[in-house]
Amino acid sequence: MSMRQGESEADVVPKSKRPSDSAFKQQRLPAWQPVLTARTVLPTFFVIGVLFVPIGVVLLHLSNTANELIIDYTRCTSSDAANAGITCADYLQDNPGKQCNCAINFTLTSDFNGDVYMYYGLTNYYQNHRRYVKSRDDLQLLGQLSQTPSSDCAPFAYDPVTLEPIAPCGAIANSLFNDTLKLAQGGVDIKLLNTGIAWPSDKRVKFRNPEGNLTLALKGFAKPILWQHELYDLDKENPENNGFQNEDLIVWMRTAALPSFRKLYRRLDQTNNNYAKGLKAGEYTLNVEYRYPVVSFDGTKRMIISTTSVLGGKNPFLGIAYIVVGAICITLGLGLLLIHMRCSRSNMEMINVNPHTQYS
């Protein structure tokens, strides 16, 4: 250590690296370590089991109060006269970008009372892939259009023919689900609403249209490559549901965490007196305008009609999980209790230890 002028060697005190004398830094904080004994562990297992099993039964019952019908239409047969006898999946493989129509008759065996929702479901579809999830331009989705989209959108940032920037860009928007699903009863279409299906927070915070006229704002921008309609013309009946505020687009842009998922597609218009209380039991028809290919990646497509319970849609997982955990705890408790009764030593045996006591 160097000394300053005028300082003696005795005046220089070396810096100490010892931590300050506090309870925290010197590790003198009070601690508690539980001693696990049969008297403390066994009641815990039994209490958890006794609580979880009834809770699971209640949750399972509430889930079962929601009605649900699932129809897999991946390989529905074409109803077009020109394509009679072939499935729409095969038709799309031979004619990419085209449309195939099919109809599926089904029966509701019980009334679907209350709010009725229609979902579409896809399987083996990895929306959680890292590059897929990143492939979007959040500023663009907020209505802040730029001639230079985010680099994350590549290779879906520019139209390969016109070289115009794409809005909305990226792989997520480009792969937007575009099948049209309709319900009919007795040959009459049932009105389904395409608004009120997205999260209000998403529509209010994450997705906005540019200021002014939407058509003019999108001039100089191309639609995504696989889209059949322009962004400003996605919903011809509800102009307010166009652009980045389109709820089908907003629902699709919220990527799923698992390869098999469902997304809200429509909700039943219950202002019609015939369906004010929901869907009654009877014969119905699902009419599909089939455009979305899934066979190439071994995927499937489903239409789900569902009502809701206090817990939301029909999902027995939570109830089953509670029952299984409760049953395991009770089983472990009984097993440990039996072992304790047969193999444990009495208090007197533990106290009276002498040099001749066997070690075990």
Number of C-alpha atoms within 10 A of each C-alpha: 7 6 10 9 6 7 9 9 11 6 9 12 8 7 6 7 6 8 9 10 10 10 10 11 11 11 9 10 9 7 6 5 5 7 8 9 8 15 9 11 14 20 14 15 20 20 14 18 24 16 13 22 23 15 18 22 16 15 22 21 14 20 22 16 15 21 19 19 15 14 16 15 20 20 15 19 21 23 19 14 7 8 14 11 11 15 19 29 23 16 19 19 14 10 11 11 14 13 15 24 19 18 20 16 13 13 11 15 11 11 13 22 18 18 18 23 22 26 18 21 20 20 17 15 18 17 21 14 14 9 15 16 18 16 22 27 20 16 15 21 21 18 21 13 19 13 13 11 23 17 15 18 22 15 13 24 28 24 18 12 7 10 12 17 22 26 31 28 31 27 23 23 23 19 15 18 18 16 17 13 18 17 20 16 13 10 9 10 14 19 17 18 15 19 15 13 18 21 12 11 9 16 18 11 9 16 22 19 21 19 9 8 10 17 13 10 15 18 9 13 22 21 22 25 17 12 16 13 11 17 23 23 17 19 18 10 9 12 12 13 19 21 26 25 23 25 25 24 23 21 18 19 17 15 17 17 11 14 15 16 18 18 20 20 27 22 21 22 18 18 10 12 9 11 19 14 16 20 22 14 13 13 13 20 19 18 18 23 17 23 20 22 23 18 15 8 10 10 15 18 22 17 22 19 22 22 22 22 18 10 12 11 18 18 18 15 13 15 21 17 16 23 24 16 16 24 19 17 22 23 15 16 22 15 12 16 17 12 11 13 11 9 9 12 10 9 8 8 10 9 8 8 10 7 6 6 9 7 5 3
